[in-house]
Amino acid sequence: MKEAGLRLVTRHKRLLVTLTIVLVVYSLLGFALAPWLVKRTAVNSVQDQLGAELRIEKVAINPFVLSLRIDQLALDDPAGQAFLEVEQIFVNFQLSSLFRWALTFDEFRIDAPHAYLARDERGQLNAAFLAGSPDAAQQQPAEEDGGSAIPRLVVFKFAINDSVI
């Protein structure tokens, strides 16, 4: 029995080494590189598209259970005033999305979000920057019919805890 197992390992040694290397690389990319990329991309995208500052203390990704956790997220409006603060965002994605033809999440949780809404002297809400500038909307070409649809979404557990506006 022991010899049969040893023969099997010897015969498939190259495959086992390759699978081990793939697993180690996937782990390194998922646990180390992906959080850095998510944080950097989010901060840069918000700055480029909205002209606002996004700060994120920590991003953690578990590539084996497909979960994302963002700790201490803060968004300032373009004037530099606090607009949104969130203690934690947790998202658990499901591979069943492939079979459902919809983005499927087991859990989507937002803990302690605080939104600071205010009107300026012209009467505009400070959240107006989220819609983008009216000029940018006019510059974008009109979509063809059926060109861009809202993706299907399935969320099994959704929670917003301890929110303040």
PEZI-V616658 format. One record per pair of residues at least 4 apart in sequence whose ideal C-beta (glycine too) atoms are under 8 Angstrom apart, sorted by the first residue. I is the first residue (numbers start at 1). J is the second residue. D is the distance in whole Angstrom. If there is no record, write none. Layout:
# PEZI-V616658
i->[I,I]
j->[J,J]
d->[D,D]
This chain:
# PEZI-V616658
i->[1,2,3,4,5,6,7,8,9,9,12,13,14,15,16,17,18,19,20,21,22,23,24,25,26,26,27,27,27,28,28,29,29,29,30,30,30,30,30,31,31,31,31,32,33,34,34,34,35,35,35,35,35,36,36,37,38,38,38,38,39,39,39,40,41,42,42,42,43,43,43,43,44,45,46,46,46,46,46,47,47,47,47,49,50,50,50,50,51,51,52,52,52,52,52,52,53,53,53,54,54,54,54,55,55,55,55,55,56,56,56,56,56,57,57,57,58,58,58,58,59,59,59,59,60,60,60,61,61,61,62,62,65,66,66,66,66,67,67,67,67,68,68,68,68,69,69,69,69,70,70,70,70,71,71,72,72,72,72,73,73,73,73,74,74,74,74,75,75,75,76,76,76,76,77,77,77,77,77,77,78,79,81,81,81,82,83,83,83,83,84,84,84,84,85,85,85,86,86,86,86,86,87,87,87,87,88,88,88,88,89,89,89,90,90,90,90,91,91,91,91,92,92,92,92,93,93,93,93,93,94,94,94,96,96,97,97,97,97,97,100,100,100,101,102,102,102,102,103,103,103,103,104,104,104,104,105,105,105,105,106,106,107,107,107,107,108,108,108,108,109,109,109,109,109,110,110,110,110,111,111,112,112,112,112,113,113,113,114,114,114,115,115,115,116,117,117,117,117,118,118,119,119,119,119,120,120,124,132,132,133,134,135,136,143,143]
j->[5,6,7,8,9,10,11,12,13,16,16,17,18,19,20,21,22,23,24,25,26,27,28,29,30,63,31,63,64,32,33,33,34,63,34,61,62,63,64,35,61,62,63,36,37,38,61,63,39,58,59,60,61,40,59,41,42,59,61,68,43,56,59,44,45,46,54,56,47,54,55,56,48,49,50,52,53,54,75,51,52,53,54,132,78,129,130,132,78,129,75,76,77,78,83,129,75,76,80,73,74,75,76,72,73,74,75,76,70,71,72,73,74,71,72,73,69,70,71,72,68,69,70,71,68,69,71,67,68,69,66,67,92,92,93,94,95,90,91,92,93,89,90,91,93,88,89,90,91,86,88,89,90,87,88,85,86,87,88,84,85,86,89,82,84,85,86,83,84,85,80,81,82,83,81,82,83,126,127,129,129,126,116,118,126,116,115,116,126,127,113,114,115,116,112,113,114,110,111,112,113,114,111,112,113,162,109,110,111,112,109,110,111,107,108,109,111,105,107,108,109,105,106,107,108,97,103,104,105,106,104,105,106,100,104,101,102,103,104,154,104,152,154,152,151,152,153,154,151,152,153,154,153,154,155,156,153,154,155,156,156,157,156,157,158,159,155,157,158,159,157,158,159,160,161,159,160,161,163,161,162,161,162,163,164,160,163,164,163,164,165,163,164,165,126,125,126,127,165,125,126,123,124,125,126,124,126,128,136,137,137,138,139,140,147,148]
d->[7,6,6,6,6,6,6,6,6,7,6,6,6,6,6,6,6,6,6,6,6,6,6,6,6,6,6,7,8,5,7,5,6,7,5,6,7,3,8,7,7,7,7,7,6,6,5,7,6,8,4,6,5,6,8,6,6,5,7,7,6,5,5,6,6,6,6,7,6,5,8,7,6,6,5,6,7,4,7,7,7,7,7,7,7,6,7,7,4,7,6,6,6,5,7,6,7,5,7,7,7,5,8,8,7,5,8,8,6,8,7,5,8,5,4,8,8,7,4,7,7,7,5,8,7,4,8,7,5,8,7,5,7,7,4,7,7,7,7,5,7,8,7,5,8,7,7,5,8,8,7,4,8,7,5,8,8,7,8,8,7,4,6,7,7,5,8,5,4,8,6,6,6,6,5,8,4,5,8,6,5,8,7,8,7,5,7,6,6,7,7,7,5,7,8,7,5,6,7,7,5,8,5,4,8,8,8,8,4,7,7,5,8,7,8,5,8,6,7,5,8,6,4,4,8,7,8,7,6,8,4,6,5,6,5,8,6,6,4,8,5,8,6,6,7,3,6,5,6,7,5,7,8,4,8,8,8,7,5,7,5,7,7,5,8,8,5,7,5,8,7,8,5,8,7,7,5,7,8,5,7,7,5,7,8,6,5,8,7,5,8,8,7,5,7,6,6,6,6,7,5,6,7,6,7,5,7,5,5,6,7,7,6,7,4,5]
